Amino acid sequence: MNRLSRAAVACVLVLSVASPAIACAPPPYVQDFQKHPAALYTGEKKPVDFASHPAAAALSDADKEKVRKAVEAGPNFAGAYRVVYVACGEKCNTLLMVSLETGKIASLPAEKNAFANFRANSRFLVVRTPGGAEPRFFVFDGREFQPTKAAQSES
């Protein structure tokens, strides 16, 4: 092992031993996913209704096929929904939410090129904008996204 490799290994070891809480600590809002549970949908998945949303209707055939395949994988948000990133132009993507029960498509409360954190068994949604602004938090009530506050760190 050369000198540079040893130094790198030593650095990693020191950082991982000295500050494991910093290196491994999840954001404080992680506990909010558990506060807003959702039962997983196990029924028949309806065909995706691309006409139910303007951005979805404008998708290319290839992008529609990607959405269909994603929906077949099952829910990834609020128990009965599949959140998908779809193209909305060059260097642009948007988030759509497909109901597995109805096939209808809805928008998430997110700007174009936003990122979202979500879980299949939770109605809690975290939206991050590409500009680095503070994340926004929502709880889906089955029809609408209600803005909410997230857990704060205990510092």
MARMARMAR-867421 format. One record per residue (C-alpha): y, z, x; residue in three letters. Coordinates in Angstrom, 1 decimal, m for minus. Each point is the difference from the previous one (the first is absolute). Example, Ala and Ser with C-alpha at 12.3 -4.5 7.8 and 13.67 -1.06 7.14 Angstrom:
<nodes>
+--------+--------+--------+-----+
:  north :     up :   east :   r :
+--------+--------+--------+-----+
:   m4.5 :    7.8 :   12.3 : Ala :
:    3.4 :   m0.7 :    1.4 : Ser :
+--------+--------+--------+-----+
</nodes>
This chain:
<nodes>
+--------+--------+--------+-----+
:  north :     up :   east :   r :
+--------+--------+--------+-----+
:    0.0 :    0.0 :    0.0 : Met :
:    3.3 :   m1.0 :    1.5 : Asn :
:    3.1 :    2.3 :    0.2 : Arg :
:    1.7 :   m1.6 :   m3.0 : Leu :
:   m3.1 :    0.4 :   m2.3 : Ser :
:   m0.3 :    3.6 :    1.0 : Arg :
:    3.6 :    0.7 :   m0.7 : Ala :
:   m0.3 :   m1.7 :   m3.4 : Ala :
:   m3.1 :    2.1 :   m0.9 : Val :
:    1.7 :    3.2 :    1.2 : Ala :
:    3.0 :   m0.9 :   m2.2 : Cys :
:   m2.1 :   m0.5 :   m3.1 : Val :
:   m1.9 :    3.2 :    0.6 : Leu :
:    3.1 :    2.1 :    0.5 : Val :
:    1.6 :   m1.5 :   m3.1 : Leu :
:   m3.1 :    0.5 :   m2.1 : Ser :
:   m0.5 :    3.5 :    1.1 : Val :
:    3.6 :    1.1 :    0.1 : Ala :
:    1.0 :   m1.4 :   m3.4 : Ser :
:   m3.0 :   m0.7 :   m2.3 : Pro :
:    1.9 :    1.1 :   m3.0 : Ala :
:    2.8 :   m2.5 :    0.7 : Ile :
:   m2.4 :   m2.8 :    0.8 : Ala :
:   m2.3 :    0.5 :   m3.0 : Cys :
:    2.2 :    1.5 :   m2.7 : Ala :
:    0.1 :   m2.1 :   m3.1 : Pro :
:    3.4 :   m0.4 :   m1.8 : Pro :
:    0.7 :    2.9 :   m2.4 : Pro :
:   m0.3 :   m2.2 :   m3.1 : Tyr :
:   m3.7 :   m0.6 :    0.6 : Val :
:   m0.8 :    3.0 :   m2.2 : Gln :
:    1.9 :   m1.7 :   m2.9 : Asp :
:   m2.8 :   m2.6 :   m0.4 : Phe :
:   m2.3 :    2.9 :   m1.1 : Gln :
:    2.6 :    1.4 :   m2.4 : Lys :
:   m0.1 :   m3.2 :   m2.1 : His :
:   m3.7 :   m0.9 :   m0.4 : Pro :
:   m1.4 :   m3.1 :   m1.8 : Ala :
:   m3.5 :   m0.6 :   m1.2 : Ala :
:   m1.6 :   m3.2 :    1.5 : Leu :
:   m0.5 :   m2.9 :   m2.5 : Tyr :
:   m3.6 :   m1.1 :    0.0 : Thr :
:    0.1 :   m2.4 :   m3.0 : Gly :
:    0.0 :   m3.8 :    0.0 : Glu :
:    2.8 :   m1.7 :    2.0 : Lys :
:    2.0 :   m2.4 :   m2.1 : Lys :
:    1.1 :   m3.4 :    1.4 : Pro :
:    3.4 :    0.1 :    1.7 : Val :
:    2.7 :   m1.1 :   m2.3 : Asp :
:    2.4 :   m1.8 :    2.4 : Phe :
:    2.2 :   m1.1 :   m2.9 : Ala :
:    0.9 :    3.6 :   m0.7 : Ser :
:    2.4 :    0.3 :    3.0 : His :
:    2.4 :   m2.6 :    1.3 : Pro :
:   m0.7 :    0.6 :    3.7 : Ala :
:   m3.7 :   m0.3 :   m0.7 : Ala :
:    0.3 :   m3.2 :   m2.0 : Ala :
:    1.8 :   m1.6 :    2.9 : Ala :
:   m2.7 :    0.8 :    2.5 : Leu :
:   m1.9 :   m2.9 :    1.7 : Ser :
:   m3.7 :   m0.5 :   m1.0 : Asp :
:   m1.1 :    1.5 :    3.3 : Ala :
:    2.1 :    3.1 :   m0.5 : Asp :
:   m1.3 :    0.4 :   m3.6 : Lys :
:   m3.5 :   m0.2 :    1.4 : Glu :
:    0.9 :    2.8 :    2.5 : Lys :
:    1.2 :    2.1 :   m2.9 : Val :
:   m3.2 :   m0.6 :   m2.0 : Arg :
:   m2.1 :    1.0 :    3.0 : Lys :
:    2.0 :    3.2 :    0.5 : Ala :
:   m0.4 :    1.0 :   m3.6 : Val :
:   m3.8 :   m0.5 :    0.3 : Glu :
:    0.1 :    2.7 :    2.7 : Ala :
:    1.0 :    2.6 :   m2.7 : Gly :
:    2.8 :    2.4 :   m0.5 : Pro :
:    2.2 :    1.2 :    2.9 : Asn :
:    2.7 :    1.7 :   m2.0 : Phe :
:    0.2 :    2.3 :   m3.0 : Ala :
:   m3.7 :   m0.4 :   m0.8 : Gly :
:    0.2 :   m3.3 :   m1.9 : Ala :
:    2.4 :   m2.2 :    2.0 : Tyr :
:   m0.1 :   m2.2 :    3.0 : Arg :
:    3.2 :   m0.2 :    2.1 : Val :
:    0.3 :   m3.2 :    1.9 : Val :
:    2.5 :   m1.5 :    2.5 : Tyr :
:    0.8 :   m3.6 :   m0.9 : Val :
:    2.2 :   m2.6 :    1.5 : Ala :
:    3.4 :   m0.6 :   m1.6 : Cys :
:    1.3 :   m2.6 :    2.5 : Gly :
:    0.2 :   m0.5 :    3.7 : Glu :
:   m0.1 :    3.4 :    1.9 : Lys :
:    0.0 :    1.8 :   m3.4 : Cys :
:   m2.5 :    2.0 :   m1.9 : Asn :
:    0.1 :    2.0 :   m3.2 : Thr :
:   m2.2 :    2.7 :   m1.5 : Leu :
:   m1.8 :   m0.6 :   m3.3 : Leu :
:   m2.3 :    2.2 :   m2.0 : Met :
:   m2.9 :   m1.4 :   m2.0 : Val :
:   m1.5 :    2.0 :   m2.8 : Ser :
:   m3.8 :   m0.3 :    0.3 : Leu :
:   m0.3 :    0.9 :   m3.7 : Glu :
:    2.3 :   m2.7 :   m1.4 : Thr :
:    0.6 :   m2.5 :    2.9 : Gly :
:    3.7 :    0.3 :   m0.5 : Lys :
:    2.3 :    0.1 :    3.0 : Ile :
:    3.0 :    2.3 :    0.5 : Ala :
:    2.5 :    0.6 :    2.8 : Ser :
:    0.2 :    3.1 :    2.1 : Leu :
:    3.4 :    1.7 :    0.4 : Pro :
:    0.4 :   m1.6 :    3.4 : Ala :
:    2.3 :   m2.6 :    1.6 : Glu :
:   m1.4 :   m3.1 :    1.7 : Lys :
:   m1.7 :    0.7 :    3.3 : Asn :
:   m0.5 :    3.6 :   m0.8 : Ala :
:   m3.1 :    2.0 :    0.9 : Phe :
:   m1.8 :    2.5 :   m2.2 : Ala :
:   m2.4 :    2.9 :    0.5 : Asn :
:   m2.3 :    0.6 :   m2.9 : Phe :
:   m3.6 :    1.1 :   m0.8 : Arg :
:   m2.6 :   m1.1 :   m2.5 : Ala :
:   m0.3 :    3.5 :   m1.4 : Asn :
:    3.7 :    0.9 :   m0.3 : Ser :
:    3.0 :   m1.0 :   m2.1 : Arg :
:    2.4 :    0.9 :    2.9 : Phe :
:    1.7 :   m2.9 :    1.8 : Leu :
:    2.1 :   m0.1 :    3.2 : Val :
:    2.3 :   m3.0 :    0.5 : Val :
:    1.5 :   m0.8 :    3.4 : Arg :
:    2.6 :   m2.7 :    0.5 : Thr :
:    0.0 :   m2.1 :    3.2 : Pro :
:    3.4 :    1.3 :    1.0 : Gly :
:   m1.3 :    3.4 :    0.9 : Gly :
:    1.6 :    1.9 :   m2.9 : Ala :
:   m1.6 :    3.2 :   m1.2 : Glu :
:   m3.1 :   m0.6 :   m2.1 : Pro :
:    0.3 :    0.2 :   m3.8 : Arg :
:   m2.6 :    1.8 :   m2.1 : Phe :
:   m1.3 :   m0.8 :   m3.5 : Phe :
:   m2.6 :    1.1 :   m2.4 : Val :
:   m1.6 :   m2.6 :   m2.3 : Phe :
:   m0.4 :    1.3 :   m3.6 : Asp :
:   m2.1 :   m2.9 :   m1.2 : Gly :
:    2.9 :   m2.1 :   m1.1 : Arg :
:    2.9 :    0.7 :    2.4 : Glu :
:    0.8 :    1.3 :    3.4 : Phe :
:    1.9 :    3.3 :   m0.1 : Gln :
:    2.1 :    0.9 :    3.0 : Pro :
:   m1.1 :    3.3 :    1.5 : Thr :
:    0.6 :    2.2 :    3.0 : Lys :
:   m2.7 :    0.5 :    2.6 : Ala :
:   m1.2 :    3.1 :    1.7 : Ala :
:    2.1 :    1.1 :    2.9 : Gln :
:   m1.2 :    1.1 :    3.4 : Ser :
:   m0.4 :    3.7 :    0.5 : Glu :
:    2.3 :    0.3 :    3.1 : Ser :
+--------+--------+--------+-----+
</nodes>
